[in-house]
Amino acid sequence: MRTHPDLAEDGFSLMEVVVAMAVFTVLATVSLGLLVNTTRLTGANLNRTVATNLVTTQLEAVRSTDAQSIPDGHTSTTPTVGGTKYTISQNASYIGSNATASVCSGTGDSLAYKLVTVTVSWPNMGNIKPVRGDTLRAVGVGADGLDATKGTLAVSIVGSTGQPTAGVDVTITPGGKTETTGDDGCVVFTELAPGSYSATASTTGYVGTADTQAASINNLAVTAGDVGRGILLYDTVRSVKVLFDAPGGAIVPAGLVLRAGDSYIPESTLPLCPGAAACTTAVPGTVNSLFPESYTIKAGSCSEGTPSQVAVDLRPVGANGTTVTVPVGAATVKVAFVATPTVGIVGRNVTFTHATQTVGCIAGETYVTSSATLGSTVVLPYGTWTVSAPVFNSLGATVSVVTQTVTFSPTNKTATINLLVAL
């Protein structure tokens, strides 16, 4: 007789194995997560400890340095500790005798302190804030401080919205001293002989209100024992891409210009790039070297009651590189013989002439293109134009000119012109 084995001697069932594996997976996942988080936390604490030591070392070096010898504005270094690259950023600025902020925004007549702020950051910080430390260094007057017979000049560099512009090089004349703006957009020049000074900002990627990289403020007065102040508008450069709303394949006549103007610069013709100030890569094309401001961009030299123009606001940071479309007229012109009006003449000069104006367009505008067999569509700014082509005799001499007049406006943007020549 066979007996049944004891149930206690049975192995694990398949279901028990699956459950055991699931439990093990959950426990392993939780344990791994705790280990990763612990490792990450340990690494972050180590980074903060190193950063704190770097801040302390930097501040100790500052405290052992004469206030006037501490570099103004923003400076930075990138030491590597334990295989991690840290960024030590130092910002130094003077504080007036009766102010708690930058001397540029104060009203005091003397300098009291130099405020130095040191921050240290490192890669992959996530939500961790940089480690920061501050210290004040007394300036003083006399043998160990400022010369009471000389003065100070504080220049504030601000953008189009009034916000400080950091990292800009500013040079004063006479003297040629150069300082770099800190986070407060302020530069301070000490130990200056009394007199009149100019301050010039010139940093790649920035422009002043004249749309030039070099921007100046003049007639800044410096007196003995006092602080002179000035404000210079200077901001990151802007550009705008300009298109015409002409039909595809339309010809832009050689010599057609773009004009631009804002509240600082009167409307003027844009030269082709490169240029010392605002310029355009082509017509139409990209207009470069613009101060963040609201502009009017126009096609052509002459002004009409309703000109070919468009407005664009380049003050927002996101507006840089904006594309705008200038409205224009489009004339399709065909030159043909009277005897064969359906057959166009190739290579005949076609001249487009805008009437002269008493203001802003005294000489008028004139553009010349070459005729094609089926006609050419030519871009023209709004306004009244005389379209003409020469008539030759059998010897090739010009004996007359055939003309036709057309007016372009927002309600009349296209025209077809047939110039029939007798010979």
Secondary structure, DSSP 4 states (H G I P E B T S, - for coil): ---PPPGGG----HHHHHHHHHHHHHHHHHHHHHHHHHHHHHHHHHHHHHHHHHHHHHHHHHHTS-GGGSPPEEEEE--EETTEE-EEEEEEEEEETT-SSBTTT---SSEEEEEEEEEEE-SS-TTPPPEEEEEEEE--BSTTSB-TTSEEEEEEEE-TTS-B--S-EEEEETT--EEE--TT-EEEEEEEPSEEEEEEEE-TTEEETTS-SEEEEEEEEE-TT-EEEEEEEEEE-EEEEEEE-PPTT-B--TT--EEEE-SSS--EEPPBSS-SSSEESSSSSEEEEE-SSEEEEEESSS--SS-SEEEEE--SGGGTTEEEEE--EEEEEEEEESSSTTSBPSS-EEEEEEPP-SSS-TT-EEEEEE--TT-EEEEE-SEEEEEEEEEE-TTS-EEEEEEEEEEEBTTB-EEEEEEEE--
